[in-house]
Amino acid sequence: MTRKLGGGSLVIATHNSGKLKEISALLDPYGMKCISAGSLGLPEPAETGKTFAENALVKARAAAEASGLAALADDSGLGVDALDGRPGVYTADWAERQWFEGEPGRDWYMAMGKVEGLLQQEGPNADRSAAFHCVLAVAWPDGEHAVYEGKCPGSLTWPPRGKMGFGYDPVFIPQGREQTFAEIDPAEKHAVSHRADAFAKLVTDQFGV
């Protein structure tokens, strides 16, 4: 039986205020007071895992141990079937400029171009199936944990289309749609996203909703 969050404070293992706001809005109806690891001055652990679940657990456990409170972390990314699941846990790394240009910051158009270039190497009939993945990990200071995995299947297109998304959204078409994530209204995207799928599983298991 999975341990349950009993309300009260929950550390969100992030230093990103936008992510804290998004997660807080999702958990507020269940009596959870969300505080960020950044606001507590907690360090960001090295993400050494080889899977989304391993990285999410690394972050959640570090925040729980350092704060003495239950903690929630997420890890997400894009997996392309023809590329054996890459970029996977390196989804954001593929956009790091210093990997290619010696400059800090991220260039998502460059990252999308790298994926497309590798697909083109597979030939004109390359499988363009892909999926966004999200893993949410909840950890308690005593080491107990729970993991919830979400997925949004789809396919890749080229060239990029739309301006409302971020990351790889302009080249990702969710299953059953004709528009990319960057062309879909954000509220509609969030309703069918990999993160929404993972949160639905967390809420069902933790709060019985």
Helices and strands as residue ranges (DSSP letters): E 8-12, H 17-27, G 28-30, E 32-36, H 52-67, E 71-80, G 81-83, G 88-90, G 93-95, G 97-99, H 108-121, E 129-139, E 145-156, G 169-171, E 172-174, H 186-192, H 194-207
